[in-house]
């Protein structure tokens, strides 16, 4: 009797029994979902793995993630854009590569040139991009961010951004022959219909503090959009307050020294190398380069002051060596003269230590107002109140700490003589603050929005402030000024729930997102409010993108191409 031949089993056999579940790598079978090796020779082992609870759970998670990847959303576009920026270099000069393509590639001459890409392909890509944001901002109660700059071709460029919750996008780039309150207002009013946004929907108009922008809001926009609130950018204002110290007359010697030091390090790689070597020779194992100030980067001057405080002791010897190396260098000669002068050096060290200690409040506040993609609007009023107390207290202070007092007496000076200067510096900052902050047009909105921080409301209730539970106290928020019965019911639930909070910090976005099921009306109002933009820094970044596009060898780009490229690059859809 002939023997029955046993069927030969292989990895492929097991993989075919469970399509798309396993893969082979070097003779070993791996599960695609669990990323584990599975013994394939025994069928019961393979089947048992596929039926296990862990495998089934991981398969379900994988399939949900794959489904989510297929949905085009603002979030996925942002995430993809960030990834592209990290790994992709822009192909900008296609024409320069054409000779190479023609020589080494079959039909390389068929690759389109740059004009063809701009005239045919760019409009098509831009149209898809524009349609996506038309759909997203359709009938949304947006916040508007708007500013103007002059480009290298002497054109007036106006960038307009819409912000809704987590997303702030560049929605229009316009070129104006004249820039005034009327033309800026007309530009904005023509943009809103392109996104199907009625004039009753926009909530905020965020700009710098230029007088023509204030007039634009007052005369062109407010009559048509009475609900619109103007927010002069707080980051600009804080920068102006801090800048009073940079230009403060008593600190001129500090300003001169830092400016000259910057001159010696710009475009001087050899000197930078010698400086780092000098620091290592003096015991600094991992020396840092000097953070040179930049007029367009706020806080950069103060950051150089902080660095100077920690490193100025190494500078006299370094600049003496540099002076011996090149006596004809005017900036090095000036620095060496200042640092070798005992009195000037003492004054600089005292002022540097004062600024480094007391300017940190300005730096931290400016960093706060430059934050992006964080729901911090309810915390603005607290920051401004803290800054008010800080300036008012120090402009009348009689004492500025033991460290400064010891430093001043170490150089045999009378501390009171310097305290007069310190108070004057704070007085200068306070005067600038007083011009902009106490009468800020959005101050009532800043105060009202604090109610969407549950911890603020909880503290008010615990301290016996009965008015904090009155919804009409927050009428600066339009939706709370005339509440419906259902909103009042949700408000009562919210006020009652905050008493039970036992945490010291809270993620506002997560909190209100989780409350949507319980408080649908109030949570939507809160989510809109907590995500209001607090500065116009995003429009400044859009101008940086524009200026990078308009490099010296690309100034022949048409205005339409510049507009499309600026929006694509800033919003994240590179091609």
Secondary structure by P-SEA (a helix, b strand, c coil): ccccccccccaaaaaaaccccccccccbbbbcccccccccccaaaaaaaaacaaaaaaaaaaaaaaaaaacccaaaaaaaaaaaaaccccccccccaaaaaacccccccccccaaaaaaccaaaaaaaaaaaaaaaacccbbbbbbbccccccccbbbbbbbbccccccccbbbbbccccaaaaaaaaaaaaaaaccccccccbbbbcccaaaaaaaacccccccccbbbbccaaaaaaaaaacccccccaaaaaaaaaaaaaaccccaaaaaaaaaaaaaaccccccccccccccccaaaaaaaaaaaacccccaaaaaaaaaaccccaaaaaaaaaaacaaaaaaaaaaaaaaaacaaaaaaaaaaaaccccccccaaaaaaaaaaaaaaaaaacccccaaaaaaaaaacccaaaaaaaaaaaaaaaaaaaaaccccccaaaaaaaacccaaaaaaaaaaacccccccccccccccccccccaaaaaaaaaaaaaaccccccccaaaaaaaaaccccaaaaaaaaaaaaccccaaaaaaaaaaaaaaaccccccccaaaaaaaaaaaaacccc
